[in-house]
């Protein structure tokens, strides 16, 4: 049974427990705006450091594999369990998630006004969610849309699905991943950053993940 996720402080070492997700929120230093490539490089360096602490090897010995459009994977196991990795990016912030013995997806979304929220919601979140969003005021709608979008993205990442239009079959599939909304502490964000929401989704263990 999956345990509730742990939100770690920047620089705090991993404390892995089987099927308990751990998430780090890292402020991205440097001159803004940074390119996606620069942010991704910093995030991958941080991920490699975390994995080296989990596995007890030097960072350069971690067998990380990066494939465009897919979550990073690592060949090494922790106490016989496969490690699932998920990463989320937002302006000035990176989220890194690890889970031993289960599949994980995380997503960060900025809370901000979106003039085209309604067609986006109907296309990717479904008519029911779009109607719920239409019934709340603008500020609350911005928050609710960000939470719904982050939840959809986290579940999609967990299950290895790309961004697709909503359908009853897709919603049923996405609901197989257990969702958890995590608070985003203001001190984890760069000064002047907008508010964010963070969603985490987990599903069944990886095939062959061990016991």
C-alpha positions in Angstrom: 0.0 0.0 0.0 1.4 3.4 -1.0 2.4 5.7 1.9 1.6 9.5 1.8 4.3 11.5 0.0 7.0 13.4 1.8 7.9 17.0 0.7 11.6 17.4 1.3 13.5 20.6 2.0 16.1 21.8 -0.6 19.3 20.0 0.2 17.7 17.5 2.5 18.9 13.9 1.7 16.5 11.2 0.5 15.0 8.9 3.1 13.5 6.3 0.8 10.9 3.9 2.0 9.2 1.4 -0.3 6.3 2.9 -2.2 6.5 6.3 -0.4 7.1 9.1 -2.9 9.5 11.9 -2.0 9.5 15.3 -3.7 12.0 18.2 -3.7 11.1 21.7 -4.9 14.2 23.5 -6.0 14.4 27.3 -6.8 16.4 27.8 -10.0 19.1 30.4 -9.4 20.6 32.7 -12.0 19.5 35.4 -14.4 15.9 35.2 -15.6 14.5 34.2 -17.9 16.6 31.1 -18.4 16.3 28.8 -21.4 14.6 25.4 -20.9 17.9 23.8 -21.7 19.6 25.6 -18.9 16.9 24.8 -16.4 16.9 21.1 -17.5 20.6 20.9 -17.0 20.4 22.2 -13.5 17.5 19.9 -12.7 19.4 16.8 -14.0 22.4 17.7 -12.0 20.3 17.9 -8.8 18.5 14.6 -9.7 21.9 12.9 -10.2 23.0 14.1 -6.8 19.9 12.8 -5.1 20.2 9.4 -6.8 23.8 9.1 -5.8 22.8 9.6 -2.2 20.1 6.9 -2.5 22.3 4.4 -4.2 25.6 5.1 -2.3 27.6 5.7 -5.5 29.4 8.7 -7.0 27.1 11.0 -9.1 29.0 10.2 -12.3 28.3 6.4 -11.7 24.5 6.8 -11.6 23.2 5.0 -14.7 20.6 7.7 -15.8 18.9 7.6 -19.2 17.2 10.6 -20.7 14.9 10.2 -23.7 13.1 13.3 -25.1 9.5 13.3 -24.1 9.8 10.6 -21.5 10.6 10.6 -17.8 14.2 9.9 -16.8 15.0 6.3 -15.9 17.8 4.7 -13.9 19.0 1.2 -14.2 20.2 0.9 -10.6 17.9 -0.4 -8.0 17.3 0.6 -4.4 17.1 -2.5 -2.1 16.0 -4.5 -5.1 13.2 -2.1 -6.0 13.0 -0.1 -9.3 13.1 3.6 -8.9 10.5 5.8 -10.6 11.5 9.4 -11.4 9.3 12.3 -12.4 10.1 16.0 -12.9 8.0 19.1 -13.2 9.1 22.6 -14.4 7.6 26.0 -13.9 9.2 29.5 -14.1 12.0 29.6 -11.5 11.2 26.3 -9.9 11.9 22.6 -10.6 10.1 19.7 -8.8 11.9 16.3 -8.6 10.0 13.2 -7.4 11.4 9.7 -6.6 9.5 6.5 -5.6 10.9 3.1 -4.9 8.7 0.2 -6.1 5.9 2.2 -7.6 5.1 4.4 -10.6 5.2 8.1 -10.0 4.1 11.3 -11.9 4.4 14.9 -10.6 3.4 18.2 -12.1 3.7 21.9 -11.2 1.2 24.4 -12.5 1.2 28.2 -12.2 -1.9 29.8 -10.8 -2.6 32.6 -13.2 -5.5 34.0 -15.3 -6.0 32.3 -18.6 -8.2 34.0 -21.2 -8.7 30.7 -23.0 -9.3 28.5 -20.0 -12.7 27.3 -21.2 -11.7 25.7 -24.5 -8.6 24.2 -22.8 -10.7 22.7 -20.1 -13.3 21.3 -22.4 -10.7 19.8 -24.7 -8.4 18.2 -22.0 -10.3 18.1 -18.7 -13.9 17.4 -20.0 -17.2 19.1 -20.0 -18.0 18.3 -16.3 -14.8 20.0 -15.1 -15.3 22.9 -17.5 -18.8 23.5 -16.1 -17.5 23.4 -12.5 -14.9 26.0 -13.4 -17.6 28.2 -15.1 -19.5 28.3 -11.8 -16.8 29.9 -9.7 -15.3 33.4 -9.7 -12.2 34.4 -11.6 -9.6 34.1 -8.7 -11.0 30.8 -7.5 -11.3 29.6 -11.1 -7.6 30.2 -11.7 -6.7 28.1 -8.6 -9.1 25.3 -9.5 -8.0 25.2 -13.2 -4.3 24.9 -12.1 -5.2 22.1 -9.7 -7.2 20.2 -12.2 -4.5 20.7 -14.9 -1.7 19.6 -12.6 -3.7 16.5 -11.5 -4.3 15.5 -15.2 -0.7 16.0 -16.1 0.6 14.1 -13.0 -1.7 11.1 -13.7 -0.7 11.2 -17.4 3.0 11.1 -16.5 2.5 8.3 -13.9 0.8 6.1 -16.5 3.1 7.0 -19.4 0.5 8.8 -21.4 1.0 12.0 -23.5 -1.3 15.0 -23.5 -4.5 13.8 -25.2 -8.0 15.1 -25.6 -10.5 14.1 -22.9 -12.7 11.1 -23.3 -14.6 8.8 -20.9 -12.1 6.0 -21.6 -9.1 8.3 -20.9 -10.7 9.6 -17.7 -11.2 6.0 -16.5 -7.6 5.2 -17.3 -6.3 8.3 -15.5 -8.3 7.6 -12.4 -6.3 4.3 -11.9 -3.5 6.5 -10.6 -4.0 7.7 -7.0 -3.8 11.5 -6.7 -2.3 13.6 -4.0 -2.1 17.4 -3.9 0.9 18.8 -2.1 1.3 22.3 -0.6 3.9 24.5 -2.1 5.7 26.4 0.7 6.3 30.1 -0.2 9.9 29.9 1.0 10.6 27.2 -1.7 9.9 29.7 -4.4 12.0 32.5 -5.9 11.2 36.0 -4.6 8.3 37.5 -6.6 7.3 34.1 -8.1 3.6 33.5 -8.7 1.7 30.8 -6.7 2.0 27.2 -7.9 0.1 24.0 -7.3 1.8 20.6 -7.1 0.1 17.4 -7.9 1.5 13.9 -7.4 0.1 10.6 -8.8 1.1 7.0 -8.1 0.0 3.7 -9.5 0.9 0.0 -9.2 4.5 -1.0 -8.8 6.8 -1.4 -11.8 6.7 -4.9 -13.3 9.6 -6.8 -11.8 10.1 -4.1 -9.1 10.8 -6.7 -6.5 9.0 -7.2 -3.1 
